[in-house]
């Protein structure tokens, strides 16, 4: 069996390189081998041979599996022989093969540690003495270096697999680990520590990686061994000495971090004397200082209580505070370090100190001095670096912003603790900054404003709007809006404040970023402080006359997206004002002017003058729809309200005009050939503007359904006439556009479901059929060309298919499933079902697979096993009846039932993955629904597929069919367990035991 066994192992580890028949034969041979009682003997034999490395790896892997599942079945003699075999491999094979592959060594270690876990100390009390003897026998020879490396791997694995309390374990495993630790304390810990000391001393210079690995190993055990074994006159001087070793000092810091406070105190003067530019080492030292300082503060707090109870004298408290001050002195050094990674390590200590002082009855002068230092350092650390890129912040800059938030929270704690000092500090900072603002860096100016905002002080008292650097102006707007609720009810102050938004410092700035941000902050201000601004609405409207327009040929004052924020803010104020005359006059003036311009363009067909180079009308028309939608966003339902007749008429007229815009934008063939990935908004060709217009108009109609209610219904037939043909043609749409339109169309359907039903019946099925054909064509192209990297276009196609599935699911989930099986739509349903199967089996996107399976499940729940009779009043000849049950059931039995097993048993399916787990859950529901609806027919078809699974015994098949009759909550976990067993060829016996 030897050669056949080796070939089978190599085949199983490279399944893609052989035929399915060869792979199946190899897997059968290995399954037979694992089931034999002497498998462990052949594994040991092969481990000592010169067979390929993959075979030795497989042998140790098999031993791990055997020990985990069949250890109790081995006789005492077999277990003893296996123990001796493993030790002999470690003693004889490795020294003779020092270049043994790392994966083989690691798998051997795992097998040895699993046996240790099962047999120590009862059956294998000599485990550690055997290891120590092997170390001693090899000495400092090259073989000894190999043995030391293996010893450290074994001890690290014992910590990870057996002892480590951070791992998730059962209560029985925790109790067993505790017993092992107690036995180790008695039998081996003393010797283990001595061995570690010898390894560190021996290899600290000759082989630093081994010494480093030993320190890492020792640190893991310091959490539970007796500290006097380490805290003594041998180890501590060695640790202190190694702090100067560039190779080992970081690992030494980690070991020292585990020591108790009393011995950490000796480190403070040592750390103070260390001078290093190594940032990684500084991080370790800062972490150590933080741990010492926090423990000292806790101790100081406890001593203060003892002094109050007269259990200790004041001199003890004085000594404790001196120790805290020593730690704080180091904390200031590391907190103000240039590297934020070093600084953030001691932030917990700074917070701990502030919280401690907060609990004291009064601040001492010494406490105040510490807080002044803290404020100074915080102000320094919150400054932007001069190289900060405000246009495209990268990951490092994003991390700085997150750290800045953390420091801001600490600053607020200091303000709460000592407001007078904080106000004086920030005021002096601001005065110094603005006394000579032209000479100050933008970082100094910006942090002054930022701290001023944190103090909740009104930054409008400082005229910073004209400062030339945009970072200062942007922060000024941000701060002003965040604290606008604190503005005094003073007309002069608020007028000056609003003037900043509408002047050259805000929405009329020469800086595009400032203009955009000012418009967005104006929208936020209107949303948050609407009542504050309402008295100033006439002033706001007067100041923004040139911004309440959309220009046909000239550039607008505000960029396109920013203009939407501005109109949104104006709409919020207009909708809230009680001055109905001002409201209606403004809307008639602004919106009426837009509508007049649009109707002129449409009536005179001016849009036909658009070209690829100058799509003026297309841009204008879609932008008009967008700004009107934004302007209407503040208005709630107008139906039934008195005095709203003019507004209802105006919005109704706007709805009609918006639909005419979509129909009017040309679809010239030459424009279809123009591909523009991301052009500026006002340079897009008309064909792209048509896509945008459709999106905008759908959003506007959805908004109108909410606002004018039934007044929008007369326009829905026109909407369908406009949208559906365009969507069906697909000529002007990308996959991303299609996905968005499915979502917008679905919004309208949710609100007027009864009306949209006939539309879906007549129009949506042709649409989804066209999309299915496109997807099939795309899949065929992918089969012809092997692509290693998923392109942007492929991702867009996947998103389109997902949107298509959401539309189908929405139809199925809202009592509209009958529309999909109307007689008129019969030819389309087959394409739909085939597309679902194709996407489920051919796509590499697991989330797409999950959506396909969900759609199939909803179809089965809607149609399987039912005698479904559908009437289609739109067909000529009146009502026509079709029986759908037989054809759909045949499809389900022939295609879906095999899918329940072929998909989860495919090589790329990972049952542990969350999406895959949800797929299995959906398939459990599908099987239960089929059994409930179709009875014996479903059971017969499912059984015929189950019994064909490789290595699935008759007993396993029968058990599956019995479980299928149980409730879903019992069948679902069994099905997942069955799939896992089928993937590992382990279906010989029952699974439910």
N, C-alpha and C positions, 0 to 999 in steps of 0.2 A: 504493500500500500504506500510505501515511502515515496516513490517518484510520482505516482498518481496524486498523492496527498499534496506534494509541493506544487504540482501543476495546478491543482484545484485552488490552492491558496492564492497563487499568483493571478489566476483568472478572476477570483472573487474580489481581489483588490483592484483590478483593472477591468471592470465589467463592460466598459464602452469599446474595448479593443477586440472583443470576441463576438461570435454569433449568439443569439438568444438560446439556441440549443446547447451550445458549449457551456454557457453560463449556468443554465438550469442543471446540467449534469454535474458541474463543479459544486453548486450549492447543495445538491442532493448528497454528494459524497461527503461534504463537510458536515452536513446535518447528521448523517449516519455516524461520522467520526465522533462528534460531540456527544451523541447519545450513548456511545459505548462506555463501558465501565472502566476501561484502561486508557482513556484519552489522555489523562495526566501523565502516564508513563511515556507515551509517544511524544508528548510536548516536551518533556525533560530531555528525551533522547535527541530530538531535533535542536533543542536549544544549545546542546554541546557540539553539534555538528557544524560543518562548513557550508550549510545550506544558505540560500539567499537570505539577506537581512529581513525581507518581508515575511519569510516563513517563521523566523525566530520571533518577530513581533507578533504574528498571529498566534503562535504557541503561548506566549505569555498572556495575550489577550484572552485566549481560551481558558487559561488557568484562572484569571480574574473572574471570568463568568462562572466557571465551575465552582470556585470557592464561595462566590456570592450566593449561588443557588443550590449546590449539591454537596456542600461541605459535610453535612450530617450524614450523607450516604456513604462516605468513605470510611473504611475501617480504621482502627487505631494504627495498625501497621502501615496502611497506605498513607495516612497523614504524616506519620513519622518519616517515612521514606521521602515524601514530598518536601518536608522541611529540610531534610538533609540534602536533597537534590538542589534546592534553591541556594543553600549556603555553599555547597560545593561549586555551583556555577559562579557565585560571587568570589569564591576563593581561588578557583583554578582558571575558569574561562576568561574572566575580565583581565587579570594581569597578563595573560597570554595574548589577549586581543585588546590592547588599550585604545584602539581606534574604533571600537564598537559604536554603532550608530546611537545617537542620543535618544531617539524614539524607542529603541529596544531597551536601553538602560532604564528609561522612565517607566516603561511598561513592566519590566522586571520589578522595579521598586514598588509599583502599585500592587503587583501580585504578592510580594513579600509582606507588605504592610496590611493587605487584606487578611492574610493568614495570621499575622500578628494580632490584628483586631479580634479575630475569632478565637484565638488560642492562648493569648497572654492574659493573666499569668498562670492559669490552671494547667494547660497542656504544654505550654512552652515557657516555663519560668526562666530558662537560660537564654532567652532571646538576646538580651543586651550583653550578657557575658560572652556569648558567641560572637557578637559584633565587635566588642572591645578586643577579644582575642585575635580576630582577623586583622584589626588595626595594628596591634602590637607585633604580630608575626611579620608584617610587611615592612615596618619601620619607615625610614625616610628614603627608601628606594623609589625608582620610577613607578614600580607597582604600588608602592605605598601611597603615592600621590593619587593614583586611580582609586585606591581603597578609601582614602579620605574624602574624595569627591563623592563616592557612592554612600559613604556614611552620612554625609551632610544631606544628600538627597533623601535618604531613608528617614532621617530625623525630621526633615521639613515635611515629608509626606505624612508622617505620623501626626504631626501638628495639624495639617490641613484636613486629613481624612478621618481622624479619630478624636482629637482633643479640642481643636479650636472651637470656642464657644460662639463665635460669630456665625458659624454655619447653621443652616436650618436643620434641626434634628428632632426626632421623636423623643418623648420622655424616657423611653427605654434606652435609646442611644445615649442620651445625656447621662443617665445613671451608669451605664456601662463605661462611658468615657471617664466619669468620676472615679470608678473603681480602678481603671487602668492608671490614672494619675496617682492615686494613693499607692498603688503597687510600685510605680516608678520612683516615687519619693523614697520608698524603703529600699529598693534594690539597685537603682541605677543612677539617680540624679547626681549624687556626689561624684561618681566616676565620669558622668557625662560632662559636668562642669570642668573637671580637671582636663579632660580630653580637649574641650574647647579652648581652654587656656593654652595648652600645648600647641594646638593647631595655629592659634593667632600668633603666638610668639615665634613659631617655626617659620611660618609662611608670610609674615607681615611685610617682609622685603623681597623674599625670593619668589613668592607667588601671591601678590596682593588679591587677585580674584578669589582664591581659596579662603584667605583671611576675611575678605569682605563677606563671602557666603556664610562663613562661620559666625560672624557677628549678626547677620540677619537671622540665622538659625537660632542663636542664643537669645536674641530679643524676643522671639516668639515664646520662649519658655520662661522668660523673666516674669511674665504675668502671673505665674502660679508656683514657681519653685521658691524655696526658702531664700530670702534675699541675703542673709549672712554668707551664703555660698559665693555671692558676688561682691557684696559690700564688705571688703576686707582689705588688708594691706598688700595683697597681691593684685587683685583685679582693678581697684580704683586707681592706683598709680599708673597701671597700664592704660586704662581708659584716658586718663588725663594726658598721658604722654602721646597717645594716638590722636588726640585732638589736633596735633600739629602735622599729622600725616595727610597729605592731599588725597591719597588713595582711600583712606579708611575713615576720615573724620566724620563724614555724614552718617555712616552706619553707627559710629560710636555715639553720636548725638541721639540717634534713635534708641540705643540701649540705655543711655543715661535718662532719657525721657521716662523710662519705666521704673526708675528708682523712687524711693520714698522721699518726702520733702526734706527730712533731716540731712540726707546725704546730697540732695540737690543743692542745698544752701552753699556747700563748699565750692560749687561751680561758679557762683556769681563773680568772685574776684578773678577766676580763671577766664571766664568769658569776657570780662572787662579788659583783660590784657591781650586778647586775641585781635590782631589786625589782619584783615583779609579783604580782598577784592572779589573773591569767588562768591557770586550771587547765590548759587545753590547752597553753599555752606552757610551763608548768611541767613537763608530761609530756615535752615535747621536750627541755627542758634536762636533766631527769633522765636521759633516754636518752643524751644526749651525755656527761654526767658518768660514767655507767656505762661507756660505751665507752672513755673516756679512762682511767678507773681500772683497768679490767681489763687494758688494754694496759700500763699502768705497773707493775702487779703482775707481769705476765709478764716485763717488762724487769728489774724488781728481782730476780726469781728468777735470771735469766740472769747478771746482774752478780755476784750472790753466788757463782755457780759460777766466774766469771772471777777473782774475788778469791781464791778457794781455790786456783786454779791460778796465782796471782800474775801474771795477765795485765794486771790493772788494780789500782790502789791502793784502800785503804779509803775514801778521800775520795770516790771515785766512787759507792761503795755508799751512803755517807752522803747524798750529793746525791740519789741515786735514791729513798731512803727519804723524804726531805723532800718530793719530788714526790708520792709515794704518800700521805703524810699530808695534803697539800693537797687531793688528791682525796677522801680519807676525810672531811675536814672538811665538804665539800659533800655527801658521801653521807649523813652523819648528818642534815643539814638536810632532804634530800629523803626519806630513809627514814622520818622522823618526821612527814612532812607529813600534814595532816588527810585529804586526798584519797588513797584507797588506789590510785587509778590512777597517781598520782605516785609513791607509795611503792614499788609493785611494780616500777617501772622500774629501781631500783637494788638490788633483792634479789640479782641475779646478782653484782654487785660485792661485796656483803657475803659471799655464799657463797665467792667467789673469795678474799677476804681470809682467811676462816676456814680454808679448805683450804690456803692458803699457810702460815699460821702452824702448822697441824698438821704440816707437813713439816719445820719447823725443830726443832732439837734441844732447845731450851728456850725458854720464854716470857720475854720481857723485860718490865720494868715498863710500858713503853710499850704493848706488845701487850696486857697485862692491862687497862690503862686503856681501850683500844679495846674489848675484850670486855665490860667493865662497861657502857660506853655502849650496846653492842649489846644486852645483856640488858635494860637499862632500856627501850630503844625497843621491843624485841619485846614486853615485857610491856604496854606502853602500846598498841601496835597490835593486840594480840590481845583487847582489851577489847570487849565488846558495846557498841554505841551505846545510849544511853538510850531511843531511839525504836524499838529492835528489837522486831518483833512476833513473839512466840514461838508464837502461835496459827496465824498464816498467813504464813510468811516468803515474801516476794516475790523477784523475780529478783536485785535488788541485795543482799538479805540472803543469798541462796544464794551469790552471788559472794564476799561477805565470809567465809562459812564455808570456801569453797575457798581463799581467800587465807590464812585462819587456819591451814589445814593446811600450806600452804607455809612459813609462818613457824614452825610447830611443828617442821617438819623442820630448819630452820635452828637453832632452839633446841636440838634434840637434838645437833646437831653441836658446839655450844658446850659442852654438858654432857659430851660425850665428850672434848672437848679439855681442858676445865678443870673437872672435877667438883667440886672443893672450892669454887671460887668460885661455881659454879652453885648448889650446895646452900646456901651462905651467903646468896646473893642471894634465893633462894626462901624460905628460912627467915625471913629478916628481913621479907620481904613478908608472909608468913603471920602472923608474930607481930604486926606492926604492924596488920594487918587485924583479927585476932581480939582484940587488946588493947582495941579500942573498936568492936566489930562492929556495935553498934546505930547508930553514926553513919556507918558506911561505906555506900557505894552498892552495889547488887547487882553492878554490873560489876566493882568492885574485889574483892569477895568471890569472885565466880565465877572471875575470872582467877587469883586466888591458888590456888584449888583446882585449876584446870586445869593450871597450871604444876607444882603439887605432883604431879599425876598423871603429867605428862611426866617427872618425876624418878623415877617408879616408887616413890614413897614411900607408905606405907600411910596413906590419909587417915582411917582409922578412929581414929587417935590424936587427931583434932580433932573435937569434938562439934558438927558442923554440921547434923545432921539436923533440928534444931528452928528453923533460920533461917527467917524468915517468907517470904522470896521464893522462889518455886518454881524459878527458874532455878538457884539455889544448891543446892537439894535434889536437883534432877534431875541436875546435874553431879556431885554427891557420889555418888549411886547409880551413875552411869555410870563414874566413876573407880574406885569401890570394886570393881565387878564386873570391870572391865578388868584390875585388878591384884590380884585375889583370890588368884592363885597365889603371891603374895608374903606372904600372911597367915601369921603365925607359928602353929605348931601348939599354940595355947594356947586351952583351952576357954573362958576368960573373954572373950578377944578375939572368938572366933568367935560365942559366944552373944550378946554385945553387938551384933555385926555383924548376925546374923540377927534380933535384936530390932528393929533399925531397919526391916527389911522388914515385919514383922508388927505394928508399933506404929502410933501416930498420925502418925508421920513418913512411913510407907510406905503399905501397902495399907489402912490405916484412916484415912488423911488426909482432911481435909475438902475438899481440892482434888481434883477428879476427874482432872485431868491427872497429878497425882502418884500417885494410886492406880493408874491405868492403867500408868504407866511403871514403878512399883515391881513390879507383877505381871510385866511383860515382862522386867525385869532379873532377877527371881527365876528365871524360866524360863531365861534365858541363863546364870545362875549354876549352875543344876542341870545344864544341858547341858555346861558347860565344866569345872565342879569337882565332878562327881558323887561321886567317891571322897572328897573332902574333907568333903562334907555327909552321907554315909551314916551316920557315927556319931551324928549329931544328928537322924536321921529321927524317932525318937520325940518329941523336943522340937518339931520342926517340925509333926508331926501334932497334937500337943497344942495348939500355939499357933494352929492353923488350923481348929479344929473348926467354927466358925461360918462358915467360908468353903468347906467341903467339902459345901455344900448348894446346892440350887436351890429357891428359895422360890416357892410357888404364887401368893401374892397380894402379899407385901411385896417391896420392892426388895432385891436382893442386895447384899452388901458391896461387891463388885467390879462394874464395868460388864460388859456381856455379853461383848465380845471379850476383855477383860482376864481374865475368869474362865477362858476357854479356855487362855490362857497359863499361868495358875496351875495348872489341872488337868494340863496337859501336863508342867509341871515335877514335880508330885507323882508322875505316872505314870512319869517317868524314874527317880526315886529308888526307887519301889516295885519296878519291874522289875529294878533292880540289887541290891537288898538280898539278903543271904544268909539273913536271918531270914524263912523262908518262913511261919512262923506269923503274924508281924506283917503280912506281905504279904497273906496270904489273909484274915485277920481284918479288915484295913482295907478290902479290896476288897468283901468280903461285906457289911460294914457300910455303906459308902458306896453302892456300886452296887446292893446288895440293897434298900436303902431307896428308891433312885430307882425300881427296878422295881416294888416294892410300891405306891408312890404312883401310878405310871402304870397298873398293872393295876386299881387301885381306880377311877381316873378312867374307864378303858375299860369296866370291868364295870358301873359305875353310870351310865354315859353322862353323866357330869358335863359333858363337853365341849360337849354340846348347849345348855348355858346360855350359851355365848359369844355375844357381840354384837359389832357393828362397833366400838362404843365401848369394850368391855371383853373383848378376846379373851384372857382369862386362861389358859385351858387350852391354847390353841394355842401361845401363847408358851412356856408351861412345857414342853410335850411336845417341841417342837423344840429347846429349850435343853438338855433332858436328854440327847437323842441327841448333841448337840454336845459336851457335857462328858464323856460316857462315851467318845466317840471320842477326845477329847484324852487322857483318862486311860489309854486302852489303847495309846497311840502308842509307849510305851517297850517294850512286850512284843514279843519276836520270836516265832518259830514255837514253839507249845506241843505240837504233835503229836509223839508218841513219847517225850515226857519223862515220867519217873516222878514221881509225886506231884503231877501237874498236873490230875488228874481233876476236882477241884472248880472250878478256873478254867475248864477246857473247858466244863463244864456251865453255869457262870455266863454265859460269853460266848455260848454257844448260846442260852440263855434270852433274853439281851439282844437277839440277832439277831431272834428271833421277836417279841419285844415291839416292837422298832423298826418292823418291817413292819406290825404292827397299828396303830401310831400313824398311819402314812400313810393307811391305809384308814379310820381313824376320824375324822380332822379333817373337819368338814362342808364341803359345797360348796353352801351356800344361794344361790339366785339373787340375793337382794338384796345379798349380800356381793360378788358378782361386779361389781356396778355401782360399788363403792367404789374409787376410784383414789387411791392415796397414793404420791406420788413418792419421798419419803425420810423417812418418819416415824421417830420414836424406836423402838428395837427392841421395847420393851414396849408400844407403842401400835399395832402392826401388826394389821390385821384377820385373822381366821382364814384367809381365802383366800390371803393373802400368806404366812402362817405355813405353809400346806400346801406352797407352793413351797419354802420353806426346809427344811421337814421332808424332802421328797423328796431335796433335795441332801444334807442331813446323813445321811440313812439310806443313800443310795448310797455316800457316802464311808465310812460305818461298815462296810457290807458288804464294800467293797473292803479295808478294814483287817482285817476278820475272815477274809477269804480268805487273807491273808498270815499271820495269827496261828493260827487253828484249822483251816486247810486244808479237808480233805474234810468236816469237821463242819458246814460252812456249806451244803453241797450240798442237803440236804433242804429248805432254805428258798428255793432259787432258783425253783422253780415258783410258790411263793407270791409271791415278788418280782415275777415277770413278771405274775401276775394283778393285782397292785396297781399297778405302774408303767405298763404299756403302755396300759391303758384311759385313764388320766389323761393320759398324753402324747398319745394319739390324739385325745382330746376337744379339746385345745388351749384349753379354755375358761378355765382358770385360769393359763395360761402366757403370759408375754411372750416375745419373740424371744430376749432374753438368757438367760432360763431354759432355753429349748429348747436353745440352744447348749451350755450347761453340762451338761445332762442327756445330750446326745449323747456328750460327753466322758466322763462318769462311767459311762454304760452301756458304753462302749467299753473302759474299764478292766476291768470285770468279764468282758467277753467275751475279752479277752486271756488271762486266767488259766484260764477254764473253756471254752475254745473249742468242744470237742466237744459240750458240753451246750447251749451257747447257739445252735448252728447251727439246730436246729429252731425255736427261739424266733424267731430272725431271719426264718426262712422264713415263719412264720405271722403275725408281728406287725409287723416293721420296715417291710415294703413298704407296708402301709396307712398307717403313720405318715408315711413320706417322701412318699407320694402326697398326703396331706392337706396337708403342708407345701408341696408343689409347687403345689397349687391356691391356697393362701394367697398364695404369691409371685406367681402369675399375676394374681390379683385386685389385689394391691398394685401390680404393674406397670401394670395397666389404669388404676388411679386416678392414677398418676403421669402417664399420657398425657393425661388429661383436664385436669389442673391443672399449669400451668407453675410450677415452684418454682426460685427462684434460690439459695436457701440450703438446704443439707442439714440436715434437722431431726434431733433426737435419736431420734425414732421411726424415721426412715429408716435411720439408722446402726444401730439395733438390728436392723432387718429384714435389713440386709446382714450383720451378724454372725451372725444366725440361719441365713441361707442358707449362710454359710461353714461353720458347724458341721454343717449338714445334709450338705454336700459331704464334710466330713471323715469323717462316719459312712459314707457310700457308699464313699469311698476305702478306708476300713478294712475294709469287707466285701469289696471287690474284692481287697484285698491280703493276705487271710488265708484263702485257699482256701475262701471262702464265696460266691463269685460265683454259683454255681449256684442259691443261694436266691433270687436276684433274677429268675431266669427260670423258676422252677417254674410249673407250669400255673396254680396258684392265684393267682400274682402277675402273670400275663400282663397283665391290664388296668392294673396299676399302672406297669409298665415304660414304657409309652408316655407317661404323664404325666411320669415321671422324665426321659425323653429330651427331651421338649418343654420342660420347665423348664430343663434345661441349656442348650439352644439359646437360649431367651429371655434367660437371665441373661447369656450370652456376648455377645449382640448388643444388648440393651437397657440393660444396666447401665453406669453411668459409673465404677464402681469397678474399676480395672485389676487389683487383686489378686483380686477376685471373678472377673473374666474368666479370670485365670490358673488359678484353682482349677477352674473349669468345664472349661477345655481339658484340664487334667491328668486330670480324671475321665473325659472322653471318651477320652483316650489309654489309660487303664487298661481301659475297656470294650472298646476296639478290640483291645487286647492279649489280653483274656480271651475274646472271642467272635468277632471278625471272621474270616471264611473257614472257620470250623470247622463241622462237622456236629455241633452240640451236642445231645446227648440227655440229658434231665434226668428223673430219677424223683422222684416226689413221693409218699412213702408215706402222707402225711396225707390224700390225696384219696380219696373213696369209690370203690370199685371196684378198689382195689389200685394197682399201679404203672401209671402212664399216661405215654406217651412223647410228647414234642413236639419237632419239628424247628425250630430257632431261626435257622439260618444265613440263609435267604433273606430273612426280614423284617428282620433286623438289617443285612445287607449293603445292602439297598435303602435303609434309613435313612442309612447311612454315605455311600453314593454320592450320594444326593440332597441331603443336608444338610451333612455334615461336609466332603466334598471342596470344595464351593464356599467353605466357611468358611475353608479354608486360604489363600484369597486375598482374600475380601471383608473379613475382619477386619483383616489387616495393611495393606490398602490404604484403610481408612477414614480420614477426615481427622483424627480424634482419636487415632489410633495413632501412637506415637513409637518407632520401632525402636531408638533409642539408649537409651531408658529400660530399666532393669534388668529390671523385670517384663515389659515387652514383649519384650525379648530372650529371656527364659525361655519366653514363649508361642511364639515362633518355634522355639525348640529343641524344645518339645513337639510342634509341628506337623510338624517334620522327622521325628521318631520315628514319628508316626502314619502319614505317607506311606510311610515305609520298611516299616512293619509291614503296611500294606495291600498293597504290592507283593509282599512275601514270602508273604502268606497268600492273596491273591486273584489274583495273577499278571496276566494280560492284561486281565481285567475292571477291575482297579484302574487299570492304565496307560491304558486307553481312557477311563475317566471323568475321570481327572486331566487328560489331554491335552485333552479336550473343554472343560474349564474354562479351562486355560491359554491356549488359542488365542483365547478370547473377551476376554482382558485388552486394554484399549485400547492401540493402537500396538505390540502384541506381534507381531513378525514371525514368519514361518514358521521362519526360522533360529533365533530365540530359543526358540521352542516346541520345536523338535527338540533343541536343546542342553539344555533343561530335562529332557526325557524321558531323554536319555542320562545326565545327571548323577544322575537318580533311581535308576538302576541301579547306581551306585557305592556304596561303603561309606558308612555314616552320617557318619563323621568328615570325608569329602570332600563329601557332599551338604549337610550342615548349613550350612557357611559359604557354599556356593553359593546355597542357598535364601534366606539372609538378604541376600546381594548382589542376588539377583533381585528380592526385595521392594523393596529400596531403589531399584533401577533402575526398577521398575514405578511407584513413587510419583513419580518425576521424569520419566516418559514417555521413558525412554532404553533401549528394548528393540529398537532397530533392528538391532543387531549382536550378535556373541557376547560373553559376559561372562567366560568362563574364561581369556581371554588376559591 
